[in-house]
Amino acid sequence: MDEPGDAGAITLHVNGEIARVAADPRTPLLYVLRNDLGLTGARFGCGAGQCGACTVLVEGRPVTSCNTPAGSLEGARIETVESLSRDGRLHEVAAAFLEEQAGQCGYCIPGIMLRAKALLAQNPAPTRAEIAAALDGSLCRCGTHVRILRAVSRAAGARP
């Protein structure tokens, strides 16, 4: 059995691919994604799971990766913002965010887009209040909230 602090092998299922990394199982998923897998879309914000900048999807549900041990996710399906672009095609959420110019600095947008994707998978026609509630775990300091709400509505196929 590995001693505390020893690197072990962690097998993760990220964006449809299997990745095996040498890391302590207690290492936050955010660090494994960024440092070991080169997936830099999830951002370090507060480090306490309060701002949402590090949000990824685990089995389709939003999870803050800064305070989730990577070793606890072996076998789970993990999606990062990089999954919203495949073979040169944007997922409808990413396309809507571009069309609505919903990002300003862009720091929070990856986490917000993944929260939006999770919402739309459960509720393809959310109300504005449901969108706001689903995005409540993400902070945007630039003040593009109105554009973000319009982008999620657009992705849902609703008229803003």
VEXDREN-2710 file (C-alpha; in Angstrom, 1 decimal):
% VEXDREN-2710
k/r/px/py/pz
1/MET/0.0/0.0/0.0
2/ASP/1.3/3.5/-0.8
3/GLU/2.5/5.6/2.0
4/PRO/1.0/9.1/2.4
5/GLY/2.6/11.4/-0.1
6/ASP/3.8/8.6/-2.4
7/ALA/2.8/8.9/-6.0
8/GLY/0.6/6.2/-7.3
9/ALA/-1.0/5.5/-10.6
10/ILE/-4.4/7.0/-11.2
11/THR/-6.5/6.0/-14.2
12/LEU/-9.0/8.7/-15.3
13/HIS/-11.6/8.8/-18.0
14/VAL/-11.3/12.3/-19.3
15/ASN/-13.1/13.7/-22.4
16/GLY/-13.7/10.3/-23.8
17/GLU/-10.1/9.1/-23.4
18/ILE/-8.3/7.0/-20.7
19/ALA/-5.4/8.7/-19.0
20/ARG/-3.0/7.1/-16.5
21/VAL/-1.1/9.6/-14.4
22/ALA/1.5/9.1/-11.6
23/ALA/0.1/11.2/-8.8
24/ASP/-0.8/11.0/-5.2
25/PRO/-4.5/10.0/-5.1
26/ARG/-5.2/13.0/-2.8
27/THR/-3.9/15.5/-5.4
28/PRO/-6.7/17.8/-6.5
29/LEU/-8.2/16.9/-9.9
30/LEU/-7.5/20.4/-11.1
31/TYR/-3.8/19.9/-10.7
32/VAL/-3.8/16.6/-12.5
33/LEU/-5.9/18.0/-15.4
34/ARG/-3.7/21.1/-15.8
35/ASN/-0.2/19.8/-14.9
36/ASP/-0.3/16.1/-16.0
37/LEU/-2.8/16.1/-18.8
38/GLY/-2.3/19.6/-20.2
39/LEU/-6.0/20.5/-20.0
40/THR/-5.8/24.1/-18.9
41/GLY/-9.4/25.2/-19.4
42/ALA/-10.4/24.6/-15.8
43/ARG/-8.9/27.5/-13.8
44/PHE/-7.7/27.9/-10.2
45/GLY/-9.8/30.6/-8.6
46/CYS/-10.4/30.4/-4.9
47/GLY/-9.1/27.0/-4.1
48/ALA/-12.1/26.3/-1.9
49/GLY/-14.7/25.3/-4.4
50/GLN/-16.6/28.6/-3.9
51/CYS/-16.0/30.5/-7.2
52/GLY/-16.6/27.8/-9.9
53/ALA/-13.7/28.6/-12.1
54/CYS/-12.4/25.0/-11.7
55/THR/-15.7/23.4/-12.5
56/VAL/-15.7/20.1/-14.6
57/LEU/-18.4/17.6/-15.1
58/VAL/-18.2/14.2/-13.4
59/GLU/-20.8/11.8/-14.7
60/GLY/-22.6/14.8/-16.1
61/ARG/-22.7/16.8/-12.8
62/PRO/-20.8/20.0/-12.0
63/VAL/-17.9/19.4/-9.6
64/THR/-15.3/21.8/-8.4
65/SER/-12.0/20.2/-9.3
66/CYS/-9.8/22.3/-6.9
67/ASN/-11.1/20.4/-3.9
68/THR/-11.9/17.0/-5.4
69/PRO/-9.1/14.3/-5.0
70/ALA/-8.2/12.9/-8.3
71/GLY/-8.0/9.4/-6.8
72/SER/-11.7/9.5/-5.9
73/LEU/-12.7/9.7/-9.5
74/GLU/-11.2/6.5/-10.9
75/GLY/-13.7/5.0/-13.3
76/ALA/-15.8/8.1/-13.4
77/ARG/-16.5/10.0/-16.7
78/ILE/-14.9/13.4/-16.5
79/GLU/-15.5/16.2/-19.0
80/THR/-13.6/19.5/-19.2
81/VAL/-14.3/22.6/-21.2
82/GLU/-12.0/21.2/-23.9
83/SER/-14.8/18.6/-24.6
84/LEU/-17.0/21.4/-26.0
85/SER/-15.0/21.4/-29.2
86/ARG/-14.6/18.2/-31.2
87/ASP/-13.1/17.9/-34.6
88/GLY/-13.4/21.6/-35.2
89/ARG/-17.0/21.7/-34.2
90/LEU/-18.3/23.6/-31.2
91/HIS/-20.9/22.2/-28.8
92/GLU/-24.1/24.3/-28.9
93/VAL/-23.2/25.8/-25.5
94/ALA/-19.8/27.0/-26.7
95/ALA/-21.2/28.3/-30.0
96/ALA/-24.0/30.3/-28.1
97/PHE/-21.4/31.8/-25.8
98/LEU/-19.4/33.0/-28.8
99/GLU/-22.5/34.3/-30.6
100/GLU/-23.7/36.3/-27.5
101/GLN/-20.1/37.5/-26.7
102/ALA/-20.8/36.2/-23.2
103/GLY/-17.2/36.2/-22.0
104/GLN/-15.2/39.3/-21.1
105/CYS/-12.0/38.2/-19.4
106/GLY/-13.0/34.6/-19.8
107/TYR/-11.7/33.3/-16.5
108/CYS/-15.0/32.0/-15.3
109/ILE/-16.5/31.0/-18.6
110/PRO/-15.2/27.4/-18.8
111/GLY/-16.9/26.5/-15.5
112/ILE/-20.1/28.4/-16.5
113/MET/-20.3/26.7/-19.8
114/LEU/-20.0/23.2/-18.2
115/ARG/-22.7/24.1/-15.6
116/ALA/-24.9/25.2/-18.6
117/LYS/-24.2/21.9/-20.4
118/ALA/-25.2/20.0/-17.3
119/LEU/-28.4/22.0/-16.9
120/LEU/-29.4/21.6/-20.6
121/ALA/-28.8/17.8/-20.4
122/GLN/-31.3/17.7/-17.6
123/ASN/-33.7/20.4/-18.7
124/PRO/-33.6/21.3/-22.4
125/ALA/-35.9/24.3/-22.0
126/PRO/-35.0/26.0/-18.7
127/THR/-36.6/29.3/-17.6
128/ARG/-34.4/32.3/-16.9
129/ALA/-34.7/31.6/-13.1
130/GLU/-33.7/28.0/-13.6
131/ILE/-30.6/29.1/-15.6
132/ALA/-29.7/31.6/-12.9
133/ALA/-30.1/28.9/-10.2
134/ALA/-27.9/26.4/-12.1
135/LEU/-25.2/29.0/-12.6
136/ASP/-25.3/30.2/-9.0
137/GLY/-22.1/28.3/-8.1
138/SER/-20.0/30.3/-10.5
139/LEU/-18.8/33.9/-10.0
140/CYS/-18.3/36.3/-12.8
141/ARG/-16.5/39.5/-11.7
142/CYS/-16.7/41.1/-15.2
143/GLY/-20.4/41.5/-15.0
144/THR/-21.4/39.7/-18.2
145/HIS/-24.3/38.0/-16.4
146/VAL/-27.0/39.2/-18.9
147/ARG/-25.0/37.9/-21.8
148/ILE/-24.3/34.6/-20.1
149/LEU/-28.0/34.1/-19.4
150/ARG/-28.8/34.9/-23.1
151/ALA/-26.2/32.5/-24.2
152/VAL/-27.6/29.6/-22.2
153/SER/-31.1/30.5/-23.5
154/ARG/-29.7/30.5/-27.0
155/ALA/-28.1/27.1/-26.5
156/ALA/-31.4/25.8/-25.2
157/GLY/-33.0/27.0/-28.4
158/ALA/-35.1/29.6/-26.7
159/ARG/-35.2/33.2/-27.8
160/PRO/-33.4/35.6/-25.5
END
